[in-house]
Amino acid sequence: MNAIDSLLADLIDYAGLYPPAGLDMHTAVRKYLEYGHSSRRKALGRFVVGLDRFPYLWDAAGDYTRVMRLSVIASPDADWAELQGLVDKGYAIEAVEIKTSEPAEIERIAKRLPDGLTAYFEAPVNGISAPTLNAIAAVDARIKIRMGGLAAGAIPSPQATAEMLTEIARRHMVFKATAGLHHPVRGRYPLTYSPEGPTAVMHGFINLACAAAVLHFGGEAEEAREALEEEWPGVWQVTPEAMVWQENGWNADELREVRKKFFAGFGSCSFEEPMRDLEALGWL
């Protein structure tokens, strides 16, 4: 496996049900299954679905549901017995994602989750909370950070993101990102699919991967911030042997380590856009 393949392996959890795509269940399932048979299938991770929408998943996918790798979105007050029941029935649920930053709630939920699932607790990037990070680490869970949304104000600054990643790295935690990462390199892009919709400067997932690599191998928050702020694709060199940004370079083994031990990947309502942009850059 070469460098870019190591970086991209299982990188994108497909969240086509969620904004700005907001697809219906049948369309999202069809697309996920198609991506799973495409030439870029190695970059495809799990299908993201809410626990409350699981009955519709079966209606749309039928027997394919049992072979779809799933990440389930659940509220803090979800019926955890229902999730356990789905696991017991053999559904390929690999992860559960819960939006809460309350330490006591994190501890309570962790005790009720089915064994064997990877748990992600979403915490805000702005205003780092040490108690929240400590609580997530204490239950051997992972953190989910939101990198964008449907409004410019939902996009955290490079400085705040670098500080959050630094705190995660110090605790030797693993994180997943979500929202606003449709494109490899930071730049100004539409926030929605409406022709009349607003635009904003959005984070790039290659920027995020480089920032993660910098910190994982002992770099400082300032350098991670610089990686997040980079907007010129020409500064990168992506070859079968390595990915290089400025004076930093990471080979296939190092990128694989970053993905395994620090940056788990990201959720996106589009799988095609990230792949298409990488192809346009000549990196695939």
N, C-alpha and C positions, 0 to 999 in steps of 0.2 A: 504493500500500500504506500503510495507516494504522499508528499506533504499535504497537498490540498485535499486529497481523499481522507487523510487522517483527521483533518480539521472538520470536514463536512459530514463525516459518518454519523448518522442518526441526529443530525444537527437541528432539524426543524420539525417540531411537533405541529401538526396541521390543525388550525383552529378556524376552519372555514365557516363554522356556525356563528362566529362572533364578528362584531364590527371591526373595520368598515365593510367587510364582505357581507356578513349577515346572511349567508346562504340558508336555504331550507335544508332539512335533514337529507332528503333523497339526493339533492345535488351535491352536498358536501361529501356524503358517503361515496357517491359515484366518482367524484374527483379523487378522493383519497385512494380508492382502489385502482384507479387509472395511474396515479403517480407511483403506486407500488409495483407497477409493471413497466414503468418507463425507464429510460436510460439513466435517469438521475435518482433512481429509487434508493440508492445507498445513503442519500442525504435525508431521506424521509424518516421521521420518528413516529410518534404515536398520534392517534386521532383524539382530539380534545373534545370532550362532551360533558355536559352538566349531568349530575346524578338525577336531577329532576326530569331530564329529557331522555333518559335511558330507554323507556318504553318505545319512543319514536325511533330510536336507533335500530331496535329489532325489526320494526315495521319496514324500515328503509333497507337494511342490510341482510335480513334473514339469517341464514346459516353462516354468512360471511362474518357476522358479528363475532363469532367465536374465534376467528383467526385474526381479527383486527387488534393490533396493539393499542391499548387505550390509556389515556390519562383523564381522570374524572375530576371535574370541578365540583366542589361541594361547599356549602355554607357552614359556618361554625356550628349551627344548630341542626345539622343534617341528621337523618336517621342512619346511624352507623351500622345498625343491624341490617339495613337494606344493602349497604355496600358489602358487608360480609356475605350476605346471601348471594350476591352476584359473583363474588370471588369463589364461593363454594360451588356455584353452578358451572364453573370452568371458564368464565370470560377472562380474556387476557388483559386484565387491568394491572398495569405496571406501576402507576403512580396516582396520587390524589393531591389536588391543589386546593388549599383553603386560604381565604383572605382574612387574616387576623394578625394583629401585632400585639395582642394582649398576652403577657407571659403566662398568667394563670389559665387562660383559655387554651393556649398552646399545649400546656402540660395536660390539661383535661382531655383534649381531643386526641393527643398522641397515645394515651392509654386505651382508647377505644378503637383505634384503627386496626384493620386486619393485618395479621403478620405478613411480612414479605413485600409490602407495598412501600415504594419510595414516597415519602411525604414532603410536600413543599408548602411552606407558609409564606404568604405574600406580606411584605412589609414595605412601607414607603421609602423611597430613596432619599427624599428631602427630610432632614431632621433625623439623623441616625439615632436609633435607640439601642444603647448597649444592653439594657435588660431584655429587649426583644431578641436580639441576636444571641445572647447568652441562653435564653430559654429555648430557642430553636436548636442550638448546638447541644444543649443538655439532653434533649430527647432524640438525638442522633438523626435529626431531620435536615432538610435543605431549605434554602431561602429562595423566594421568587421575587424578582424586582421588575417593576413596570417602567419601561423605557419610553412610553409615548401614549398617545390616545387620539381622540377625535378633535382635540383643540391644542393649540400651541402650548398653552399653560400646563398641559399634562406631561410635557417632555422635560425630564430633569436635566439640569446643566451638566456639562462635562466635569466641572469641579465637584458637584455633589455626587455624581456617579463614581468618580475616582475615589472619593472619600469613602463611600459605601463599599466599593470593591476592596479597598484597603482593609477595612474593618472585617470583612468576610474572610479575606486571605489570612489575616492575623489569627483568626480562630480556626483556620484549616477547614473551613466549611465549603460546601459545593453550592453553586447558585444556578438558577435558571432565569432567563429574561423573558419578557413578554411585551408585545405591543410596540409599534413604531420601528420595527427592524426589517422592513421589506427590502432594503437596499444594502449592498455590501459596504459602501463608503458614505460617510457623512455628507449631507448636502441638503438643498432645498427641494422638497418634494410635496405633492398633494397629500393632504391628510385623509381624504376620502376619495371615493371613485366618482364623485360628481364633477362634471366638467366646470361647474361654477364654484366648486369647493375651495376652501382656504389652503394655503401652503405654509410650510414652516421648515426650518432647518431641523432635520431628523438625524438620529444616531445611525451609524452603519454597523452591521453585525461583524464585519471584518475589523473595524475599529475596536469594537468591544472585545473580540477575540484577542487582538494584539494587546489591549490594555490588561486583559486577564493574564496573558503570557508574561508580560512585563512584571506584574506583581507576583505571579506564581514562582518565578525564578529570582525573586529577591529585589526587584526594582522598587522605586519609590512612587508615591501617589502623584507627584508632579509629572513624572514621565508617563504614567498611565493617563493623566489628563491630556497630555500632548497627543497621545495615541487616539484618544476619543475625539479630539478636535480636528484631526487631520482630514482635509477635504480634497486633496489632490491624489487621484489614483496612481499617478506616475511615480509617487514616492515608494510604492510597493514593488517588489520583485517576487513574483510567484512562479516557481519552477517545480518540476517533479521532486527535486531534492529538498527544497526549503521554501519558507515564506519569510521574506525580509522586509522590514520596515525601518527606515533610516539605518542606524548602525546595529539594529537588533535582528537576529535571524534565528529561526526555529526549524529544526528538521522534523521529519515525520514522527519519530519517536517522542520528541519533545511536545509536539502539538497533540499527539495522542494522550500524553500525560496531562496536559492542561485540560483537555476535554474530560478525562476520567476523574481528575482530582479537584477541579475547580469550576470550569465553565461547562455545565452539562448540556447547554443548547438553548434554544428559544422557541417560543410559540409564535406562530404567524398565521393570519387568516389567508395568506397567499403563499403557495409553494412555488408557483410559476415565476413570480417577479424576482425573487432572490436568485433563482437558477438562470433566468434570462439575463439579468444584470451581470452575473459572473461570466456568462458566455460572451456578452458584449465586451467585457474587459479583457477577454482572452485568457482568463484564469481557469477555464474549464476546457 
